[in-house]
Every structure is written in C-alpha cells, then in structure tokens.
Amino acid sequence: MRIIETREKLEKITADSIVIPLFQGEKPLGEVEKFSKMVSGSIYEAINLGDFKGKLYEVTSIYTHGKVSASRVFLVGAGKRGDFDSRAARNIIGAAVRRATKLNLKKIAVYLGNKIKPEEAIEGAVLANYDPGIHKTKKENSGEIEELSLIGRVDKKVIKKALIIAESTNWIRKMIHEPGNIVSPKEMVEQAKKLATEYKLDLEVIDEKDAAKRGFGAFAGIAKGSDEPSFIVCLKYKGGGKETLGVVGKGVTFDSGGISLKRAEKMHEMKMDMAGAAVCLGFMKVVGELRPKINVTMVTPFTENLPGGHALKPGDILTSLSGKTIEILSTDAEGRVVLADALTYTQKLGVTKIIDLATLTGAVEIALGSEAAAILGNKETFMKQIEEAATKAGERLWQLPIYPEHKELIKNEIADLANIPSSRGAGVIAGAVFLQEFVDDKIPWAHLDIAATAWLDSETPYLAKGPTGFGLRTLVELIDAG
C-alpha cells in the first residue's frame, strides 16, 4: 500500500472515498462542517435522519454526486469520546478499509481529525487490507487498497515506522495462515536464515539430532513423533547497552495433540500453533529494520506434534536441558515442554529479561475470550511495563496471578514436574507455573498466553478471519519505551 501525505482541503482530495471519523452524538465542526455544506449538507442529513449514529465501527456511505473531487465519503463511528483509545483509533480506520475492499475501491483518504494519529491510521489500514485468500485461484473481488492518503501534517519517519510494523504484522499473519505442508519447521528455519542475511543478525540453528546430544531432552522428546526434521533457532541482534531482551516463541507448526489426539473439529486450524514463534521472527524483522539501541536474543523451537510410531506416550519421562524431569501426562500439552528447553537455553545465552509468547492453553479463551491475552510472570514491575506497552500498541493484556499454592498444580510423584495438572481448573496459570520452573527467579520473565488472540474464528469489522499477529506491536512499543 502506498502512503501519501496531503494537506489539500477535503473538497480537493481525489479518492474513491474520504474516511471521516465522528464520535457518537457529536456533529461535524470546522473543516468537516464546511465540507458537508459543499455536498449539500448530506453529512448532517445522514446524522439528523439517524442513518449514522457514530457507534463504534459503524460505516455509512455518503455520495458526493461530483460536487467535490472524491466519489464518496465514509462516515466512521468512533464511539463515545470518553471511551476512545489507541485500539479504537486503529480499528475504526480498519473498519473503513474493510468496507472499501469489499467495494473494490483502490484509493482512500483518511481525515486525521478527532484524535486519530497517523501511525494508528496506517496500521489500522494496512492490517485491514490483508487478504486471507492466499491460495484462491479466483477471488470474489479484487481486494486490496493500493493508495492511502493521510489528510494533515505527517512526519515521514512516522509513516516509515508504521509501515514497517504493519507490513511485518501481515508477514506474520501470512506465515501463520499457510498450512503445515508449506510452513514446516524447515521452512521456518529458512525464514530465519533470510532475516539473518538481510539484517546481519547472528544465527544459530540446532537440528534435532544435535539438540538431543546437547541435552535438549524436552524438545527432542516432542520432536521425535514427526518425520519432519525439527530445529531450535537462535537469532541475535546487538544494538548496544548492558541489557539484553530475550524473546521466546512456541513454534509447533502443526499440533495434532500427539497420542492424546485432538478432536477432528477445527484441528485444521492447528497450523496456527506456531504463532508465538512467528511473532518473534516478525519482531526480529522489525528490529532489523529500525536498528534500535538495544540487544535482543530470540530463541524459537520448531517442530510438529504428531502421533507417529516414535511419538511420546502419556506416562513417558523426559529430562530437560535444565536437568529437571517431566512426566508427560498429556502429549497435547507439548508447547510448554518444548518451551522449557528454549527458556533454559535463552538464559544460557546471557539475557537479562525474557518474554515468551505461546498459543499455550484453550483455558485462556474460557477465562478471557478472544479480546485479551493473559500475562503472568515473576516481576510485577516488568509485567506493568509490558501492559503499558500493550495499551499504547492497541493490544489488550490481562494479568493473572501466580500464587505459591499454584505450584501444587504440577506436582508429580514420579518426576520433578507433570506437564499438566491432575485436576481441572487454573489451566492458564498451570501452564505458566510449569514454565516458571525453567526461569531463574532473578531474571524478570513474563509469559503471554496468546492462544485466543492469535486467531479470529470469524471476521470483525476491522480484521479478516484467521491470524492476527497479536503481540508484535506490544514488543515494539516495549523497546521504544526503553
């Protein structure tokens, strides 16, 4: 998508549609009021007749009949002014773009009034412009917006950065959307190699055989069930300073549940079980583009979880890289097992703080629905920093506790740990407690369970059904905040 800055008056903007956000219960003022008079008061008329109420994500078309340069106007509901935030700003622009793509429009312009920042408009537009039909030979419409004009004063650096973040998010979404026969562990390694070459990142790839020799017993135990080769990938960016942020992502490119087989219903969506690792790769892509003055180390295990002849069985014991032993009560709780070794290795590489992102539990959707991801960790200050970054990025996180008593959830009679609780309840917390066992308490660590936010089961007014790229903007905002 081409991004253009323009300071032309509304009536002189040439576009298929001009997007004008308006708050609920408020009428246009200033430049928009003058513009409404030029199109025979049609904006006021739509409001007075009740055709447009300004409710969040409401989009109403106003036709200009050649009285101005643009063909039509999209009035977009911004909701109540007091409830408006960065998330709403991105999403209302996304709602307008989603409407435009369904009408096959190619050029739209966004009026940057009513508290809309340029970066919010760009990110909302580019994310909404994503076409999920990546393998369709014939599409219902020609889809994507080609040109976005921002009406107002815009810093070119802001445009560049917002485009990098939004396009990287769509790169992540496409990777997640691809089926397991295309995006395999080997293909994920190829993507990491490309990033290392393009952005001069240090790369280490540990194959399955070498991982077993080096003591990555938890990872190797899960990996042996698939005929596809598995890998642990490490990317390092050295931007300076004493601090090094570690990012760890779950990279199960297809999860059948293993011997503890999942139900057939929606199993095809388990290609998205590598969303955490995809976000980590996307983050390294953004870091490579922006070159911030920080150090980042990424560790992502890539494997499949399949019920092959060599697959783990419930009751099997694994010895992790940390030396701790794990009884596998369910092979469908494989993500936390491979992450155990990844977290241990990340610390061996000298990071000073860690964030892991994983589609870890179905329980998080029961707890929070699809509107927020869970955050849990060992240092309150670090988690608050991440939550503040998420708010600025327009992504929602909700903190859940880890009490000392929660360690009982993974207590085991035969090994140091069980990979699932023996009883139902506190599923999200149990996953985090398991991971915490592999993190030095002196190192600030946060776990983001993104299982319910990484994938949309149905389209929203502002995003297509499927992968969201959730978590990338939070990570970028975190490093921006220092």
C-alpha positions in Angstrom: 0.0 0.0 0.0 1.3 3.4 -1.0 1.1 6.1 1.8 0.7 9.7 0.7 0.7 12.8 2.9 -1.6 15.6 1.7 -2.6 19.0 3.1 -5.2 19.7 0.5 -8.7 20.7 1.6 -11.2 18.0 1.8 -13.1 19.1 -1.3 -9.9 18.9 -3.4 -8.9 15.3 -2.3 -9.1 12.9 -5.2 -10.1 9.5 -3.9 -12.6 6.7 -4.2 -13.6 7.6 -0.6 -12.7 10.0 2.1 -12.9 8.5 5.6 -14.2 10.9 8.3 -14.4 9.6 11.9 -17.1 11.1 14.1 -17.9 10.5 17.7 -21.3 9.2 18.9 -23.7 12.0 19.5 -21.5 14.7 18.0 -21.9 16.7 14.8 -19.1 17.7 12.5 -17.4 21.0 13.1 -14.8 23.2 11.4 -13.4 21.8 8.1 -15.8 18.9 8.1 -18.8 21.2 8.6 -17.7 23.3 5.6 -17.2 20.1 3.6 -20.7 18.9 4.5 -22.2 22.1 3.1 -20.3 21.6 -0.2 -22.0 18.2 -0.6 -25.5 19.7 0.0 -25.4 19.1 3.8 -25.6 15.3 3.2 -23.3 14.5 6.2 -25.6 16.5 8.5 -28.6 15.0 6.9 -27.4 11.4 7.5 -26.9 12.3 11.2 -30.2 14.1 11.6 -32.1 11.2 9.9 -30.4 8.6 12.1 -28.7 6.9 9.2 -25.4 7.5 11.0 -25.2 7.4 14.8 -21.5 7.3 15.4 -21.5 4.0 17.1 -18.1 2.2 17.2 -17.2 0.7 13.8 -20.3 1.9 12.1 -19.6 2.8 8.5 -22.1 4.9 6.4 -21.5 5.8 2.8 -22.3 9.4 1.6 -22.2 10.0 -2.2 -20.9 13.4 -3.4 -22.5 13.4 -6.9 -19.5 15.2 -8.4 -19.7 18.2 -6.2 -16.2 17.6 -4.8 -13.2 15.6 -6.1 -13.9 12.4 -4.1 -16.6 10.0 -5.2 -17.9 9.2 -1.8 -17.4 9.7 2.0 -17.3 7.0 4.6 -18.6 8.3 8.0 -17.0 6.0 10.5 -18.3 5.7 14.1 -15.6 6.4 16.7 -18.0 5.5 19.6 -18.2 7.6 22.7 -15.4 10.2 23.0 -14.6 9.2 26.6 -14.0 5.6 25.7 -11.8 6.3 22.7 -8.2 4.9 22.8 -5.4 3.8 20.6 -7.0 0.4 19.9 -10.3 2.0 18.8 -8.4 4.5 16.6 -6.7 1.7 14.6 -9.8 -0.4 14.4 -12.2 2.3 13.1 -9.8 3.0 10.3 -9.6 -0.7 9.7 -13.4 -0.9 9.6 -13.5 1.7 6.8 -10.8 -0.1 4.8 -12.6 -3.4 5.2 -15.7 -1.8 3.7 -13.6 -0.3 0.9 -12.0 -3.6 0.0 -15.4 -5.2 -0.3 -16.4 -2.5 -2.7 -13.2 -2.9 -4.8 -12.1 0.6 -4.0 -8.4 1.4 -4.7 -7.7 4.9 -3.3 -9.0 6.1 0.1 -8.1 9.2 2.1 -8.3 9.5 5.9 -9.1 12.7 7.7 -6.7 12.9 10.7 -9.1 14.8 12.9 -10.8 13.6 16.1 -7.8 12.2 17.9 -6.5 9.9 15.1 -2.7 9.7 15.0 -1.0 9.0 11.6 0.6 5.7 12.8 -2.8 4.5 14.1 -4.4 5.2 10.7 -1.6 3.5 8.8 -1.5 0.4 11.0 -5.3 0.1 11.0 -5.5 0.4 7.2 -2.6 -2.0 6.4 -3.9 -4.7 8.8 -7.4 -4.4 7.4 -6.1 -4.6 3.9 -4.7 -8.1 4.4 -6.3 -10.7 2.1 -6.7 -14.1 3.7 -7.4 -15.9 0.4 -3.7 -16.6 -0.2 -4.4 -19.8 -2.2 -7.6 -18.9 -4.0 -7.2 -19.0 -7.8 -10.3 -16.9 -8.2 -11.3 -14.1 -5.8 -14.7 -12.6 -5.2 -13.3 -9.1 -5.6 -10.0 -7.5 -6.5 -9.5 -6.8 -2.9 -6.6 -4.7 -1.7 -6.4 -0.9 -1.3 -3.5 0.5 -3.3 -3.2 4.0 -2.0 -3.9 5.6 1.4 -3.8 9.4 1.7 -3.4 11.0 5.1 -5.0 14.4 5.3 -2.9 16.5 7.7 0.6 17.1 8.8 2.5 13.8 8.9 6.2 13.1 9.7 7.7 10.9 7.1 9.6 9.0 9.8 6.3 8.1 11.4 5.0 6.8 8.1 8.1 4.7 7.5 8.0 3.1 11.0 4.2 2.5 11.0 4.5 0.8 7.6 7.3 -1.4 8.8 5.3 -2.6 11.8 2.1 -3.1 9.9 3.7 -4.9 7.0 5.7 -7.1 9.3 2.4 -8.0 11.1 0.9 -9.0 7.8 4.1 -11.0 7.0 3.5 -12.9 10.3 -0.2 -13.4 9.5 0.6 -14.9 6.1 3.2 -17.3 7.7 0.6 -18.4 10.3 -2.1 -18.8 7.6 0.0 -21.1 5.5 -0.8 -24.8 6.0 1.6 -27.2 7.7 2.7 -28.8 4.4 4.1 -25.4 3.3 5.3 -23.8 6.5 7.1 -26.7 8.1 9.9 -26.4 10.8 12.4 -26.5 7.9 10.6 -23.6 6.2 10.6 -21.6 9.4 14.4 -22.1 9.6 14.7 -20.8 6.0 12.8 -17.6 7.1 15.2 -17.1 10.0 18.1 -17.5 7.6 16.7 -14.8 5.3 16.3 -12.5 8.3 19.9 -13.2 9.4 21.3 -12.4 6.0 19.2 -9.3 5.3 19.6 -7.7 8.6 23.1 -9.0 9.6 21.8 -10.9 12.6 23.8 -13.7 14.3 22.2 -17.1 13.6 22.4 -20.5 15.3 20.4 -23.5 14.1 20.4 -26.6 16.3 19.0 -29.6 14.5 17.1 -32.4 16.2 20.0 -34.8 16.4 22.4 -32.2 17.8 19.7 -31.0 20.3 19.4 -34.5 21.7 23.2 -34.8 22.1 23.3 -31.4 23.8 20.7 -32.3 26.4 17.6 -30.6 25.0 15.6 -33.7 26.1 12.2 -32.0 26.5 12.4 -30.6 22.9 13.7 -33.8 21.4 11.0 -35.8 23.2 8.3 -33.9 21.4 10.1 -33.7 18.1 10.6 -37.5 17.7 7.0 -38.1 16.9 7.2 -36.4 13.5 9.1 -37.5 10.4 9.7 -33.8 9.6 13.1 -32.6 10.9 12.9 -30.2 13.9 15.1 -27.3 14.9 15.9 -24.8 17.6 16.7 -21.4 16.1 18.5 -18.5 17.7 18.8 -15.0 16.3 20.8 -12.3 17.9 20.7 -8.5 17.3 23.4 -6.4 19.0 22.3 -2.8 19.3 24.3 -1.8 22.4 23.9 -1.4 26.1 24.1 -3.8 29.0 20.6 -5.1 28.8 19.5 -8.0 26.5 15.9 -8.8 25.9 15.1 -12.4 25.3 12.1 -13.3 23.2 10.9 -16.9 23.1 8.1 -18.2 20.9 6.3 -21.5 20.7 6.9 -22.9 17.1 4.7 -26.0 16.7 3.9 -25.8 13.0 1.2 -28.3 13.4 -0.3 -29.8 16.6 -2.4 -32.9 16.3 -2.2 -33.4 20.0 0.1 -36.4 19.5 -1.1 -39.7 21.1 -3.5 -37.6 23.2 -5.2 -36.8 19.8 -7.3 -33.7 19.5 -10.9 -33.8 18.2 -11.2 -33.6 14.4 -13.3 -30.4 14.7 -11.2 -27.4 13.8 -8.0 -29.4 14.0 -7.0 -27.9 10.6 -6.5 -24.6 12.5 -3.7 -26.1 14.5 -1.3 -24.8 11.8 -1.5 -21.7 13.9 0.3 -23.3 16.9 3.5 -21.6 15.8 2.0 -18.1 16.1 4.2 -17.2 19.1 7.4 -18.1 17.1 6.1 -16.3 14.0 5.6 -13.1 16.1 9.2 -13.5 17.4 10.5 -13.7 13.8 8.4 -10.7 12.9 9.8 -8.8 15.8 13.4 -9.6 14.7 12.4 -8.3 11.3 11.2 -5.0 12.8 14.3 -4.8 14.9 16.4 -5.4 11.8 14.6 -2.5 10.0 14.6 0.0 12.9 18.0 -0.8 14.4 17.2 0.2 18.0 20.0 0.7 20.5 19.2 -2.5 22.4 20.2 -6.1 22.4 17.7 -8.8 21.5 18.1 -12.6 21.6 15.4 -14.8 20.1 15.1 -18.5 20.7 12.3 -20.4 19.0 11.9 -24.2 18.9 10.3 -25.5 15.6 8.6 -28.9 15.5 5.4 -30.8 14.8 3.3 -32.7 17.4 2.2 -35.9 15.7 1.2 -39.4 16.8 3.9 -41.3 14.9 5.4 -44.7 15.9 8.2 -42.9 17.8 5.9 -40.4 19.5 5.8 -39.8 23.2 3.2 -41.8 25.2 1.4 -40.5 28.2 3.4 -41.5 31.2 6.8 -41.1 29.5 9.5 -39.2 31.4 11.7 -36.6 29.8 14.9 -34.9 31.1 15.0 -31.2 30.2 18.1 -29.1 29.4 17.8 -27.7 32.9 18.1 -31.2 34.3 14.6 -31.3 35.7 12.5 -34.3 34.8 9.0 -34.1 33.4 6.2 -36.7 33.3 4.1 -36.4 30.2 0.5 -36.8 31.4 -0.8 -35.4 28.1 1.0 -35.2 24.8 -1.3 -32.4 23.8 0.4 -30.1 26.3 3.6 -30.2 24.2 4.1 -26.4 23.9 5.2 -25.9 27.4 7.6 -28.9 27.1 9.5 -27.5 24.1 9.4 -24.0 25.7 11.1 -25.4 28.8 14.3 -26.1 26.9 14.0 -22.9 24.9 13.7 -20.8 28.1 16.7 -22.6 29.7 18.9 -22.0 26.6 17.9 -18.4 26.4 19.2 -17.8 29.9 22.5 -19.6 29.0 22.9 -17.0 26.2 23.0 -14.2 28.8 19.7 -12.4 28.5 18.7 -10.0 31.3 14.9 -10.3 30.9 12.6 -12.7 29.0 9.2 -12.6 27.3 7.7 -15.7 25.9 4.7 -15.8 23.6 2.7 -19.0 23.1 -0.6 -20.4 22.0 -0.4 -22.4 25.1 -3.9 -23.2 26.5 -7.5 -23.4 25.5 -8.3 -22.3 29.0 -7.3 -18.7 28.2 -10.3 -18.4 25.9 -12.6 -19.6 28.6 -11.1 -17.1 31.0 -10.8 -14.0 28.8 -12.5 -14.7 25.5 -10.7 -13.6 22.3 -10.4 -9.9 23.3 -7.3 -10.2 25.5 -4.3 -12.3 26.1 -3.2 -13.4 29.6 0.1 -12.2 31.1 1.8 -13.9 34.0 5.3 -13.6 35.4 7.7 -13.2 38.2 8.3 -9.5 38.5 5.4 -7.0 38.9 7.4 -4.0 37.5 8.3 -5.9 34.3 4.8 -7.0 33.7 3.4 -3.5 34.2 5.9 -2.2 31.6 4.6 -4.8 29.2 1.0 -4.0 30.0 1.6 -0.3 29.4 3.3 -1.0 26.1 0.3 -3.2 25.1 -2.1 -0.4 25.9 -0.2 2.1 23.7 0.0 -0.5 21.0 -3.7 -1.2 21.0 -3.4 -4.8 22.2 -5.1 -6.0 25.4 -3.4 -8.0 28.1 -4.9 -9.1 31.4 -2.7 -10.1 34.3 -3.4 -13.4 36.1 -1.7 -14.3 39.4 0.8 -17.0 40.3 0.4 -17.8 44.0 2.8 -20.1 45.8 0.0 -22.6 46.2 -0.3 -22.9 42.4 2.9 -24.9 42.3 0.9 -27.8 43.6 -0.8 -27.9 40.2 2.3 -29.5 38.5 3.5 -31.6 41.5 4.3 -35.2 40.4 5.0 -38.4 42.2 7.5 -39.9 39.8 9.2 -36.9 38.2 10.1 -33.3 39.2 7.1 -32.0 37.3 4.0 -33.0 35.5 3.2 -31.2 32.2 -0.5 -30.8 33.1 -2.4 -30.6 36.4 -4.1 -33.7 37.7 -7.4 -31.9 38.1 -9.3 -29.2 36.1 -9.1 -25.5 37.0 -6.5 -22.8 36.7 -5.3 -24.1 33.3 -3.7 -20.9 32.2 -1.9 -20.5 35.5 -0.8 -24.1 35.4 0.9 -23.6 32.1 2.7 -20.5 33.4 3.7 -22.2 36.6 5.3 -25.0 34.6 7.3 -22.5 32.5 8.4 -20.6 35.6 10.2 -23.7 36.8 12.7 -23.2 34.0 13.3 -19.5 34.7 15.8 -18.1 37.2 13.8 -16.0 39.7 16.4 -13.3 39.4 15.6 -12.7 35.8 12.4 -10.7 35.0 10.2 -13.0 33.0 6.7 -12.7 31.5 4.6 -15.3 29.8 1.9 -14.2 27.2 -0.7 -16.8 26.5 -2.0 -15.7 23.1 -4.0 -18.8 22.3 -7.3 -16.9 22.0 -6.0 -13.7 20.4 -3.6 -15.2 17.8 -6.5 -16.4 15.6 -10.0 -15.0 14.9 -12.7 -17.6 14.4 -14.8 -15.1 12.4 -14.1 -11.7 10.8 -14.5 -8.5 12.7 -15.4 -5.1 11.3 -11.7 -4.3 11.1 -9.9 -7.7 10.6 -10.3 -10.7 8.4 -10.9 -14.1 9.9 -7.7 -16.0 10.8 -4.4 -14.9 12.2 -3.9 -11.5 13.8 -0.2 -11.2 14.5 -1.0 -10.3 18.1 1.9 -9.4 20.3 4.2 -7.8 17.7 3.1 -4.2 18.4 3.4 -4.7 22.1 7.0 -5.9 21.8 7.9 -3.0 19.5 6.3 -0.5 21.9 8.2 -2.1 24.8 11.6 -1.5 23.2 10.5 2.0 22.1 9.8 2.8 25.8 13.3 1.8 26.7 
